[in-house]
Amino acid sequence: MMLPHILPLLTSELVNFDQQFETEELLDVAIGIFALVLLALSVSAYRKTHLRRLLIVSLAFLLFAVDVVIRQLDVLVFTLGFQTDQVISTAVEFVILLLFFLAVVIKD
């Protein structure tokens, strides 16, 4: 039995069950999962060695996963607009690169 208050959700534009996942979305999910795996590995390595570099790299991997989530939420839910999505994504990518640079040049 379908509840009457669920019917509008099922017929809305946000929920389109006929549309298949696109290649870009699947790659984004794979990138997000891989970033989380690398995050777990780098946090584990940090706990063993206590090198600040690994903590910085862990933060970069976390931001990578957050960037993927922001892009997917924008596509699926928020529709913030092309410009806003691009600005947020570019800013996060810049911070990621900055963190990797810091991890390379910082001495422990």
C-alpha positions as CSV (number, residue, x, y, z in Angstrom):
1,M,0.0,0.0,0.0
2,M,1.4,3.3,-1.1
3,L,1.0,6.2,1.3
4,P,-0.6,9.3,-0.3
5,H,2.1,11.7,1.0
6,I,4.9,9.7,-0.7
7,L,3.3,9.9,-4.2
8,P,4.3,13.6,-4.9
9,L,7.9,12.7,-4.0
10,L,7.9,9.8,-6.4
11,T,6.6,11.9,-9.2
12,S,8.8,15.0,-8.6
13,E,11.6,16.1,-10.9
14,L,14.2,15.3,-8.2
15,V,13.5,11.6,-8.1
16,N,13.8,10.2,-11.6
17,F,13.9,6.4,-11.5
18,D,14.0,6.1,-15.3
19,Q,17.3,7.9,-15.6
20,Q,20.4,5.7,-15.4
21,F,23.7,6.7,-13.7
22,E,26.0,8.5,-16.1
23,T,29.7,7.6,-16.4
24,E,30.8,10.8,-14.7
25,E,28.6,10.1,-11.7
26,L,30.0,6.6,-11.4
27,L,33.5,7.9,-11.7
28,D,32.8,10.5,-9.0
29,V,31.5,7.7,-6.7
30,A,34.7,5.7,-7.4
31,I,36.9,8.7,-6.7
32,G,35.0,9.4,-3.4
33,I,35.4,5.8,-2.2
34,F,39.0,5.7,-3.2
35,A,39.6,9.0,-1.4
36,L,38.0,7.6,1.8
37,V,40.2,4.5,1.5
38,L,43.3,6.6,1.2
39,L,42.1,8.7,4.1
40,A,41.8,5.7,6.3
41,L,45.2,4.4,5.3
42,S,46.9,7.8,5.9
43,V,45.2,8.2,9.3
44,S,46.3,4.7,10.2
45,A,49.9,5.5,9.1
46,Y,49.7,8.8,11.1
47,R,48.7,6.9,14.3
48,K,51.8,4.7,13.9
49,T,54.4,7.3,13.0
50,H,52.9,10.6,14.2
51,L,54.3,12.5,11.2
52,R,52.6,15.8,10.6
53,R,52.9,15.3,6.9
54,L,50.6,12.3,7.0
55,L,48.0,14.4,9.0
56,I,48.1,17.0,6.2
57,V,47.8,14.4,3.5
58,S,44.8,12.9,5.4
59,L,43.1,16.3,5.4
60,A,43.7,16.5,1.7
61,F,42.1,13.1,1.1
62,L,39.2,14.1,3.2
63,L,38.7,17.3,1.2
64,F,38.8,15.2,-2.0
65,A,35.9,13.1,-0.7
66,V,34.0,16.2,0.4
67,D,34.5,17.7,-3.0
68,V,32.9,14.7,-4.6
69,V,30.0,14.9,-2.2
70,I,29.4,18.6,-2.9
71,R,29.4,17.9,-6.6
72,Q,26.9,15.1,-6.3
73,L,24.7,16.9,-3.9
74,D,24.6,19.8,-6.3
75,V,23.6,17.5,-9.2
76,L,21.0,15.6,-7.2
77,V,19.6,18.0,-4.7
78,F,20.7,21.6,-4.4
79,T,21.2,22.8,-8.0
80,L,23.1,25.7,-6.7
81,G,23.9,26.8,-10.2
82,F,26.8,26.2,-12.5
83,Q,28.9,29.1,-11.3
84,T,28.5,28.4,-7.6
85,D,29.3,24.7,-8.0
86,Q,32.4,25.6,-10.1
87,V,33.7,28.1,-7.6
88,I,33.3,25.8,-4.6
89,S,34.9,22.9,-6.5
90,T,37.8,25.0,-7.7
91,A,38.4,26.4,-4.2
92,V,38.4,22.9,-2.7
93,E,40.8,21.7,-5.4
94,F,43.2,24.6,-4.7
95,V,43.2,23.8,-0.9
96,I,43.9,20.2,-1.7
97,L,46.9,21.1,-3.9
98,L,48.1,23.5,-1.2
99,L,47.9,20.7,1.5
100,F,49.8,18.3,-0.7
101,F,52.5,21.0,-1.3
102,L,52.7,21.6,2.5
103,A,53.0,17.9,3.1
104,V,56.0,17.8,0.8
105,V,57.9,20.9,2.2
106,I,57.1,20.6,5.9
107,K,59.9,19.0,7.9
108,D,58.9,16.9,10.9
